[in-house]
Amino acid sequence: MATGADVRDILELTGGENDGPISKKDLINSDKKKSKKTTETLTFKRPEGMHREVYALLYSDKKDAPPLLPSDTTQGYRTVKAKLGCKKVRPWKWMPFTNPARRDGAIFHHWRRVAEEGKDYPFARFNKTVQVPVYSEQEYQMHLHDDGWTKAETDHLFDLCKRFDLRFIVVHDRYDHQQYRKRSVEDLKERYYNICGKLTKVRAASGTEPKIYIFDAGHERRRKEQLEKLFNRTPEQVAEEEYLIQELRKIETRKKEREKKAQDLQKLIKAADTTTELRRAEKRVSKKKLPQKRETEKPAVPETAGIKFPDCKSAGVTLRSHRMKLPSSVGQKKIKAIEQILMEQGVDLNPMPTEEIVQMFNELRSDLVLLYELKQAHSNC
């Protein structure tokens, strides 16, 4: 049903505060306060059997019907209704335009706002062109002359590079191979970048070192040859290559294991040498110093050399035989190997625990463990 505002709009009658074009602020999120409604609010009840999520799509928290037009949501998940006024919409016009990227003077038409009439084509900023250098006749004769290239052929190459924005595959396709010599893509690139480098070097100011790009045509040819060979492989050759790669990985794995075992063996040998030197130094010091300092000053044996016996520093009385007890870090295999060697050599497994016997007995078992580890490492290698 038409209202008075609609009639005035049809008859193009002006007047009133609602006259003028409609803007986004007039449609969405108006700052005008809503007039309080005196009518009672309707109560909506969710139909039986309808899920809560489906019912929430039909109505908002204020039980308003969903908007007919898309609107901005500035209040979280709540949908803001579009507020339509009686103002005029912004006028559009079917107007001509030209694209600066084209040089044939073609004229096109499209719809555009009247306020934007006369402005440049907005997509013209995406027209990016490559700057191809231009040389003079004198520069060519002095610096760019090449026995394998004529000036006409060089001009033809630079003209194609400018037309097709250095797309050398297209340049090679459009190249006049009938009038000039048959050239490959690498030949065209090499000639173009050589000229660009010479021009950059000649035109550079004195005292400055310009940045020159060098194209390696030989490397590019070899790369393409390798790619062509790779592409032309037969299924048998591919399977053979995969098999060789797997074998190479196995060889590298075994090599790493051998190197690791060799490093472990070297550590054991160094530990044995260190232990021997420390014991010799201890004997020399013990002869010079007083006997009461023997117990307090003991050389530190590396952890990797044999057995490291713990020091009994607990309060109270302790038995000297406790120092002969093997620590829990020694495995059962090593303990059995020590006992077997001691029995073969006729050494008592539990000797009288005097101070000298305890020290020598512990050193003997430590050497036996080191000997056992060296034998294991030697058999592994």
Secondary structure as UniProt FT lines:
FT   HELIX           4..10
FT   TURN            11..12
FT   TURN            17..18
FT   HELIX           24..27
FT   TURN            48..49
FT   HELIX           52..58
FT   TURN            61..62
FT   TURN            76..77
FT   STRAND          92..98
FT   TURN            100..101
FT   STRAND          107..113
FT   HELIX           114..116
FT   TURN            117..118
FT   HELIX           122..126
FT   HELIX           137..139
FT   HELIX           140..144
FT   TURN            147..148
FT   HELIX           151..163
FT   TURN            164..166
FT   HELIX           168..174
FT   TURN            177..179
FT   HELIX           185..203
FT   TURN            206..207
FT   HELIX           217..231
FT   HELIX           235..288
FT   HELIX           291..293
FT   TURN            294..296
FT   TURN            303..304
FT   HELIX           320..324
FT   TURN            328..329
FT   HELIX           332..344
FT   TURN            345..346
FT   HELIX           355..380
//
